[in-house]
Amino acid sequence: MENKKSHGGARENAGRKALLGETKVMRVPQLFEPAIKQLIDHLKEQSKKGVPEVETDIFLRDLLGRQVDLSIKSKLRNLKT
C-alpha cells in the first residue's frame, strides 16, 4: 500500500517571496556584512528616488582589522531599448 503524505517537505511556490528579485545565498566574512547591506541600501535608494547619480561612503575593516574607507558612486545610464 502506497502512503502519500500531504504535509511536510518542500512544496512548490511555498515560502516568502524576495522583495528585490531573485536572491543568492553566499558565505561572506561577518566583517563585510554591514558594507554589503550598505551597498544594497545605496542601490535601493537610487532605484526608489530615480536620481541619476548617488554617492555613498562606507566605512569597514579589512580581514586584518584595518579601517577601509570605501566610496561608492553609481550613475544611471540612458539605455535605449
Phi and psi restraints in degrees (range 20) as a CNS / XPLOR table:
assign (resid 1 and name C) (resid 2 and name N)
       (resid 2 and name CA) (resid 2 and name C) 1.0 -87.8 20.0 2
assign (resid 2 and name N) (resid 2 and name CA)
       (resid 2 and name C) (resid 3 and name N) 1.0 132.0 20.0 2
assign (resid 2 and name C) (resid 3 and name N)
       (resid 3 and name CA) (resid 3 and name C) 1.0 -119.9 20.0 2
assign (resid 3 and name N) (resid 3 and name CA)
       (resid 3 and name C) (resid 4 and name N) 1.0 94.6 20.0 2
assign (resid 3 and name C) (resid 4 and name N)
       (resid 4 and name CA) (resid 4 and name C) 1.0 -90.2 20.0 2
assign (resid 4 and name N) (resid 4 and name CA)
       (resid 4 and name C) (resid 5 and name N) 1.0 129.8 20.0 2
assign (resid 4 and name C) (resid 5 and name N)
       (resid 5 and name CA) (resid 5 and name C) 1.0 -96.7 20.0 2
assign (resid 5 and name N) (resid 5 and name CA)
       (resid 5 and name C) (resid 6 and name N) 1.0 142.2 20.0 2
assign (resid 5 and name C) (resid 6 and name N)
       (resid 6 and name CA) (resid 6 and name C) 1.0 -102.4 20.0 2
assign (resid 6 and name N) (resid 6 and name CA)
       (resid 6 and name C) (resid 7 and name N) 1.0 8.8 20.0 2
assign (resid 6 and name C) (resid 7 and name N)
       (resid 7 and name CA) (resid 7 and name C) 1.0 -132.1 20.0 2
assign (resid 7 and name N) (resid 7 and name CA)
       (resid 7 and name C) (resid 8 and name N) 1.0 156.9 20.0 2
assign (resid 7 and name C) (resid 8 and name N)
       (resid 8 and name CA) (resid 8 and name C) 1.0 82.0 20.0 2
assign (resid 8 and name N) (resid 8 and name CA)
       (resid 8 and name C) (resid 9 and name N) 1.0 159.6 20.0 2
assign (resid 8 and name C) (resid 9 and name N)
       (resid 9 and name CA) (resid 9 and name C) 1.0 82.6 20.0 2
assign (resid 9 and name N) (resid 9 and name CA)
       (resid 9 and name C) (resid 10 and name N) 1.0 176.6 20.0 2
assign (resid 9 and name C) (resid 10 and name N)
       (resid 10 and name CA) (resid 10 and name C) 1.0 -73.6 20.0 2
assign (resid 10 and name N) (resid 10 and name CA)
       (resid 10 and name C) (resid 11 and name N) 1.0 140.3 20.0 2
assign (resid 10 and name C) (resid 11 and name N)
       (resid 11 and name CA) (resid 11 and name C) 1.0 -129.7 20.0 2
assign (resid 11 and name N) (resid 11 and name CA)
       (resid 11 and name C) (resid 12 and name N) 1.0 142.1 20.0 2
assign (resid 11 and name C) (resid 12 and name N)
       (resid 12 and name CA) (resid 12 and name C) 1.0 -60.9 20.0 2
assign (resid 12 and name N) (resid 12 and name CA)
       (resid 12 and name C) (resid 13 and name N) 1.0 136.5 20.0 2
assign (resid 12 and name C) (resid 13 and name N)
       (resid 13 and name CA) (resid 13 and name C) 1.0 62.0 20.0 2
assign (resid 13 and name N) (resid 13 and name CA)
       (resid 13 and name C) (resid 14 and name N) 1.0 20.6 20.0 2
assign (resid 13 and name C) (resid 14 and name N)
       (resid 14 and name CA) (resid 14 and name C) 1.0 -89.2 20.0 2
assign (resid 14 and name N) (resid 14 and name CA)
       (resid 14 and name C) (resid 15 and name N) 1.0 152.2 20.0 2
assign (resid 14 and name C) (resid 15 and name N)
       (resid 15 and name CA) (resid 15 and name C) 1.0 99.4 20.0 2
assign (resid 15 and name N) (resid 15 and name CA)
       (resid 15 and name C) (resid 16 and name N) 1.0 170.4 20.0 2
assign (resid 15 and name C) (resid 16 and name N)
       (resid 16 and name CA) (resid 16 and name C) 1.0 -70.7 20.0 2
assign (resid 16 and name N) (resid 16 and name CA)
       (resid 16 and name C) (resid 17 and name N) 1.0 138.5 20.0 2
assign (resid 16 and name C) (resid 17 and name N)
       (resid 17 and name CA) (resid 17 and name C) 1.0 -85.2 20.0 2
assign (resid 17 and name N) (resid 17 and name CA)
       (resid 17 and name C) (resid 18 and name N) 1.0 144.6 20.0 2
assign (resid 17 and name C) (resid 18 and name N)
       (resid 18 and name CA) (resid 18 and name C) 1.0 -70.9 20.0 2
assign (resid 18 and name N) (resid 18 and name CA)
       (resid 18 and name C) (resid 19 and name N) 1.0 134.8 20.0 2
assign (resid 18 and name C) (resid 19 and name N)
       (resid 19 and name CA) (resid 19 and name C) 1.0 -75.7 20.0 2
assign (resid 19 and name N) (resid 19 and name CA)
       (resid 19 and name C) (resid 20 and name N) 1.0 -28.8 20.0 2
assign (resid 19 and name C) (resid 20 and name N)
       (resid 20 and name CA) (resid 20 and name C) 1.0 -112.1 20.0 2
assign (resid 20 and name N) (resid 20 and name CA)
       (resid 20 and name C) (resid 21 and name N) 1.0 28.3 20.0 2
assign (resid 20 and name C) (resid 21 and name N)
       (resid 21 and name CA) (resid 21 and name C) 1.0 96.8 20.0 2
assign (resid 21 and name N) (resid 21 and name CA)
       (resid 21 and name C) (resid 22 and name N) 1.0 -167.4 20.0 2
assign (resid 21 and name C) (resid 22 and name N)
       (resid 22 and name CA) (resid 22 and name C) 1.0 -64.1 20.0 2
assign (resid 22 and name N) (resid 22 and name CA)
       (resid 22 and name C) (resid 23 and name N) 1.0 149.3 20.0 2
assign (resid 22 and name C) (resid 23 and name N)
       (resid 23 and name CA) (resid 23 and name C) 1.0 -117.2 20.0 2
assign (resid 23 and name N) (resid 23 and name CA)
       (resid 23 and name C) (resid 24 and name N) 1.0 165.1 20.0 2
assign (resid 23 and name C) (resid 24 and name N)
       (resid 24 and name CA) (resid 24 and name C) 1.0 -136.0 20.0 2
assign (resid 24 and name N) (resid 24 and name CA)
       (resid 24 and name C) (resid 25 and name N) 1.0 127.7 20.0 2
assign (resid 24 and name C) (resid 25 and name N)
       (resid 25 and name CA) (resid 25 and name C) 1.0 -83.6 20.0 2
assign (resid 25 and name N) (resid 25 and name CA)
       (resid 25 and name C) (resid 26 and name N) 1.0 130.0 20.0 2
assign (resid 25 and name C) (resid 26 and name N)
       (resid 26 and name CA) (resid 26 and name C) 1.0 -140.5 20.0 2
assign (resid 26 and name N) (resid 26 and name CA)
       (resid 26 and name C) (resid 27 and name N) 1.0 144.1 20.0 2
assign (resid 26 and name C) (resid 27 and name N)
       (resid 27 and name CA) (resid 27 and name C) 1.0 -96.9 20.0 2
assign (resid 27 and name N) (resid 27 and name CA)
       (resid 27 and name C) (resid 28 and name N) 1.0 120.6 20.0 2
assign (resid 27 and name C) (resid 28 and name N)
       (resid 28 and name CA) (resid 28 and name C) 1.0 -131.2 20.0 2
assign (resid 28 and name N) (resid 28 and name CA)
       (resid 28 and name C) (resid 29 and name N) 1.0 152.5 20.0 2
assign (resid 28 and name C) (resid 29 and name N)
       (resid 29 and name CA) (resid 29 and name C) 1.0 -59.0 20.0 2
assign (resid 29 and name N) (resid 29 and name CA)
       (resid 29 and name C) (resid 30 and name N) 1.0 140.6 20.0 2
assign (resid 29 and name C) (resid 30 and name N)
       (resid 30 and name CA) (resid 30 and name C) 1.0 -56.0 20.0 2
assign (resid 30 and name N) (resid 30 and name CA)
       (resid 30 and name C) (resid 31 and name N) 1.0 -30.8 20.0 2
assign (resid 30 and name C) (resid 31 and name N)
       (resid 31 and name CA) (resid 31 and name C) 1.0 -54.9 20.0 2
assign (resid 31 and name N) (resid 31 and name CA)
       (resid 31 and name C) (resid 32 and name N) 1.0 -32.6 20.0 2
assign (resid 31 and name C) (resid 32 and name N)
       (resid 32 and name CA) (resid 32 and name C) 1.0 -92.0 20.0 2
assign (resid 32 and name N) (resid 32 and name CA)
       (resid 32 and name C) (resid 33 and name N) 1.0 -6.3 20.0 2
assign (resid 32 and name C) (resid 33 and name N)
       (resid 33 and name CA) (resid 33 and name C) 1.0 -56.0 20.0 2
assign (resid 33 and name N) (resid 33 and name CA)
       (resid 33 and name C) (resid 34 and name N) 1.0 -47.8 20.0 2
assign (resid 33 and name C) (resid 34 and name N)
       (resid 34 and name CA) (resid 34 and name C) 1.0 -61.2 20.0 2
assign (resid 34 and name N) (resid 34 and name CA)
       (resid 34 and name C) (resid 35 and name N) 1.0 -38.5 20.0 2
assign (resid 34 and name C) (resid 35 and name N)
       (resid 35 and name CA) (resid 35 and name C) 1.0 -66.0 20.0 2
assign (resid 35 and name N) (resid 35 and name CA)
       (resid 35 and name C) (resid 36 and name N) 1.0 -39.7 20.0 2
assign (resid 35 and name C) (resid 36 and name N)
       (resid 36 and name CA) (resid 36 and name C) 1.0 -66.8 20.0 2
assign (resid 36 and name N) (resid 36 and name CA)
       (resid 36 and name C) (resid 37 and name N) 1.0 -41.4 20.0 2
assign (resid 36 and name C) (resid 37 and name N)
       (resid 37 and name CA) (resid 37 and name C) 1.0 -63.3 20.0 2
assign (resid 37 and name N) (resid 37 and name CA)
       (resid 37 and name C) (resid 38 and name N) 1.0 -39.1 20.0 2
assign (resid 37 and name C) (resid 38 and name N)
       (resid 38 and name CA) (resid 38 and name C) 1.0 -66.5 20.0 2
assign (resid 38 and name N) (resid 38 and name CA)
       (resid 38 and name C) (resid 39 and name N) 1.0 -37.5 20.0 2
assign (resid 38 and name C) (resid 39 and name N)
       (resid 39 and name CA) (resid 39 and name C) 1.0 -62.2 20.0 2
assign (resid 39 and name N) (resid 39 and name CA)
       (resid 39 and name C) (resid 40 and name N) 1.0 -44.6 20.0 2
assign (resid 39 and name C) (resid 40 and name N)
       (resid 40 and name CA) (resid 40 and name C) 1.0 -62.1 20.0 2
assign (resid 40 and name N) (resid 40 and name CA)
       (resid 40 and name C) (resid 41 and name N) 1.0 -43.6 20.0 2
assign (resid 40 and name C) (resid 41 and name N)
       (resid 41 and name CA) (resid 41 and name C) 1.0 -61.7 20.0 2
assign (resid 41 and name N) (resid 41 and name CA)
       (resid 41 and name C) (resid 42 and name N) 1.0 -39.8 20.0 2
assign (resid 41 and name C) (resid 42 and name N)
       (resid 42 and name CA) (resid 42 and name C) 1.0 -58.7 20.0 2
assign (resid 42 and name N) (resid 42 and name CA)
       (resid 42 and name C) (resid 43 and name N) 1.0 -48.3 20.0 2
assign (resid 42 and name C) (resid 43 and name N)
       (resid 43 and name CA) (resid 43 and name C) 1.0 -69.1 20.0 2
assign (resid 43 and name N) (resid 43 and name CA)
       (resid 43 and name C) (resid 44 and name N) 1.0 -36.2 20.0 2
assign (resid 43 and name C) (resid 44 and name N)
       (resid 44 and name CA) (resid 44 and name C) 1.0 -65.7 20.0 2
assign (resid 44 and name N) (resid 44 and name CA)
       (resid 44 and name C) (resid 45 and name N) 1.0 -40.8 20.0 2
assign (resid 44 and name C) (resid 45 and name N)
       (resid 45 and name CA) (resid 45 and name C) 1.0 -60.1 20.0 2
assign (resid 45 and name N) (resid 45 and name CA)
       (resid 45 and name C) (resid 46 and name N) 1.0 -44.8 20.0 2
assign (resid 45 and name C) (resid 46 and name N)
       (resid 46 and name CA) (resid 46 and name C) 1.0 -64.2 20.0 2
assign (resid 46 and name N) (resid 46 and name CA)
       (resid 46 and name C) (resid 47 and name N) 1.0 -40.2 20.0 2
assign (resid 46 and name C) (resid 47 and name N)
       (resid 47 and name CA) (resid 47 and name C) 1.0 -66.3 20.0 2
assign (resid 47 and name N) (resid 47 and name CA)
       (resid 47 and name C) (resid 48 and name N) 1.0 -44.4 20.0 2
assign (resid 47 and name C) (resid 48 and name N)
       (resid 48 and name CA) (resid 48 and name C) 1.0 -67.1 20.0 2
assign (resid 48 and name N) (resid 48 and name CA)
       (resid 48 and name C) (resid 49 and name N) 1.0 -44.8 20.0 2
assign (resid 48 and name C) (resid 49 and name N)
       (resid 49 and name CA) (resid 49 and name C) 1.0 -82.2 20.0 2
assign (resid 49 and name N) (resid 49 and name CA)
       (resid 49 and name C) (resid 50 and name N) 1.0 -21.8 20.0 2
assign (resid 49 and name C) (resid 50 and name N)
       (resid 50 and name CA) (resid 50 and name C) 1.0 68.0 20.0 2
assign (resid 50 and name N) (resid 50 and name CA)
       (resid 50 and name C) (resid 51 and name N) 1.0 20.6 20.0 2
assign (resid 50 and name C) (resid 51 and name N)
       (resid 51 and name CA) (resid 51 and name C) 1.0 -76.5 20.0 2
assign (resid 51 and name N) (resid 51 and name CA)
       (resid 51 and name C) (resid 52 and name N) 1.0 145.0 20.0 2
assign (resid 51 and name C) (resid 52 and name N)
       (resid 52 and name CA) (resid 52 and name C) 1.0 -71.4 20.0 2
assign (resid 52 and name N) (resid 52 and name CA)
       (resid 52 and name C) (resid 53 and name N) 1.0 -24.7 20.0 2
assign (resid 52 and name C) (resid 53 and name N)
       (resid 53 and name CA) (resid 53 and name C) 1.0 -144.0 20.0 2
assign (resid 53 and name N) (resid 53 and name CA)
       (resid 53 and name C) (resid 54 and name N) 1.0 131.8 20.0 2
assign (resid 53 and name C) (resid 54 and name N)
       (resid 54 and name CA) (resid 54 and name C) 1.0 -134.0 20.0 2
assign (resid 54 and name N) (resid 54 and name CA)
       (resid 54 and name C) (resid 55 and name N) 1.0 140.3 20.0 2
assign (resid 54 and name C) (resid 55 and name N)
       (resid 55 and name CA) (resid 55 and name C) 1.0 -127.9 20.0 2
assign (resid 55 and name N) (resid 55 and name CA)
       (resid 55 and name C) (resid 56 and name N) 1.0 134.7 20.0 2
assign (resid 55 and name C) (resid 56 and name N)
       (resid 56 and name CA) (resid 56 and name C) 1.0 -134.2 20.0 2
assign (resid 56 and name N) (resid 56 and name CA)
       (resid 56 and name C) (resid 57 and name N) 1.0 136.5 20.0 2
assign (resid 56 and name C) (resid 57 and name N)
       (resid 57 and name CA) (resid 57 and name C) 1.0 -100.5 20.0 2
assign (resid 57 and name N) (resid 57 and name CA)
       (resid 57 and name C) (resid 58 and name N) 1.0 130.4 20.0 2
assign (resid 57 and name C) (resid 58 and name N)
       (resid 58 and name CA) (resid 58 and name C) 1.0 -121.5 20.0 2
assign (resid 58 and name N) (resid 58 and name CA)
       (resid 58 and name C) (resid 59 and name N) 1.0 131.3 20.0 2
assign (resid 58 and name C) (resid 59 and name N)
       (resid 59 and name CA) (resid 59 and name C) 1.0 -111.4 20.0 2
assign (resid 59 and name N) (resid 59 and name CA)
       (resid 59 and name C) (resid 60 and name N) 1.0 123.6 20.0 2
assign (resid 59 and name C) (resid 60 and name N)
       (resid 60 and name CA) (resid 60 and name C) 1.0 -145.8 20.0 2
assign (resid 60 and name N) (resid 60 and name CA)
       (resid 60 and name C) (resid 61 and name N) 1.0 178.3 20.0 2
assign (resid 60 and name C) (resid 61 and name N)
       (resid 61 and name CA) (resid 61 and name C) 1.0 -118.3 20.0 2
assign (resid 61 and name N) (resid 61 and name CA)
       (resid 61 and name C) (resid 62 and name N) 1.0 145.6 20.0 2
assign (resid 61 and name C) (resid 62 and name N)
       (resid 62 and name CA) (resid 62 and name C) 1.0 -82.1 20.0 2
assign (resid 62 and name N) (resid 62 and name CA)
       (resid 62 and name C) (resid 63 and name N) 1.0 -177.2 20.0 2
assign (resid 62 and name C) (resid 63 and name N)
       (resid 63 and name CA) (resid 63 and name C) 1.0 -65.7 20.0 2
assign (resid 63 and name N) (resid 63 and name CA)
       (resid 63 and name C) (resid 64 and name N) 1.0 -17.5 20.0 2
assign (resid 63 and name C) (resid 64 and name N)
       (resid 64 and name CA) (resid 64 and name C) 1.0 -96.1 20.0 2
assign (resid 64 and name N) (resid 64 and name CA)
       (resid 64 and name C) (resid 65 and name N) 1.0 4.6 20.0 2
assign (resid 64 and name C) (resid 65 and name N)
       (resid 65 and name CA) (resid 65 and name C) 1.0 86.5 20.0 2
assign (resid 65 and name N) (resid 65 and name CA)
       (resid 65 and name C) (resid 66 and name N) 1.0 5.4 20.0 2
assign (resid 65 and name C) (resid 66 and name N)
       (resid 66 and name CA) (resid 66 and name C) 1.0 -82.2 20.0 2
assign (resid 66 and name N) (resid 66 and name CA)
       (resid 66 and name C) (resid 67 and name N) 1.0 143.4 20.0 2
assign (resid 66 and name C) (resid 67 and name N)
       (resid 67 and name CA) (resid 67 and name C) 1.0 -72.5 20.0 2
assign (resid 67 and name N) (resid 67 and name CA)
       (resid 67 and name C) (resid 68 and name N) 1.0 136.0 20.0 2
assign (resid 67 and name C) (resid 68 and name N)
       (resid 68 and name CA) (resid 68 and name C) 1.0 -125.9 20.0 2
assign (resid 68 and name N) (resid 68 and name CA)
       (resid 68 and name C) (resid 69 and name N) 1.0 128.7 20.0 2
assign (resid 68 and name C) (resid 69 and name N)
       (resid 69 and name CA) (resid 69 and name C) 1.0 -100.2 20.0 2
assign (resid 69 and name N) (resid 69 and name CA)
       (resid 69 and name C) (resid 70 and name N) 1.0 119.1 20.0 2
assign (resid 69 and name C) (resid 70 and name N)
       (resid 70 and name CA) (resid 70 and name C) 1.0 -116.4 20.0 2
assign (resid 70 and name N) (resid 70 and name CA)
       (resid 70 and name C) (resid 71 and name N) 1.0 129.1 20.0 2
assign (resid 70 and name C) (resid 71 and name N)
       (resid 71 and name CA) (resid 71 and name C) 1.0 -114.3 20.0 2
assign (resid 71 and name N) (resid 71 and name CA)
       (resid 71 and name C) (resid 72 and name N) 1.0 126.2 20.0 2
assign (resid 71 and name C) (resid 72 and name N)
       (resid 72 and name CA) (resid 72 and name C) 1.0 -112.5 20.0 2
assign (resid 72 and name N) (resid 72 and name CA)
       (resid 72 and name C) (resid 73 and name N) 1.0 126.2 20.0 2
assign (resid 72 and name C) (resid 73 and name N)
       (resid 73 and name CA) (resid 73 and name C) 1.0 -126.0 20.0 2
assign (resid 73 and name N) (resid 73 and name CA)
       (resid 73 and name C) (resid 74 and name N) 1.0 120.9 20.0 2
assign (resid 73 and name C) (resid 74 and name N)
       (resid 74 and name CA) (resid 74 and name C) 1.0 -119.5 20.0 2
assign (resid 74 and name N) (resid 74 and name CA)
       (resid 74 and name C) (resid 75 and name N) 1.0 143.6 20.0 2
assign (resid 74 and name C) (resid 75 and name N)
       (resid 75 and name CA) (resid 75 and name C) 1.0 -132.6 20.0 2
assign (resid 75 and name N) (resid 75 and name CA)
       (resid 75 and name C) (resid 76 and name N) 1.0 126.3 20.0 2
assign (resid 75 and name C) (resid 76 and name N)
       (resid 76 and name CA) (resid 76 and name C) 1.0 -73.0 20.0 2
assign (resid 76 and name N) (resid 76 and name CA)
       (resid 76 and name C) (resid 77 and name N) 1.0 140.2 20.0 2
assign (resid 76 and name C) (resid 77 and name N)
       (resid 77 and name CA) (resid 77 and name C) 1.0 -102.3 20.0 2
assign (resid 77 and name N) (resid 77 and name CA)
       (resid 77 and name C) (resid 78 and name N) 1.0 149.4 20.0 2
assign (resid 77 and name C) (resid 78 and name N)
       (resid 78 and name CA) (resid 78 and name C) 1.0 -84.6 20.0 2
assign (resid 78 and name N) (resid 78 and name CA)
       (resid 78 and name C) (resid 79 and name N) 1.0 99.7 20.0 2
assign (resid 78 and name C) (resid 79 and name N)
       (resid 79 and name CA) (resid 79 and name C) 1.0 -93.4 20.0 2
assign (resid 79 and name N) (resid 79 and name CA)
       (resid 79 and name C) (resid 80 and name N) 1.0 125.3 20.0 2
assign (resid 79 and name C) (resid 80 and name N)
       (resid 80 and name CA) (resid 80 and name C) 1.0 -92.9 20.0 2
assign (resid 80 and name N) (resid 80 and name CA)
       (resid 80 and name C) (resid 81 and name N) 1.0 132.2 20.0 2
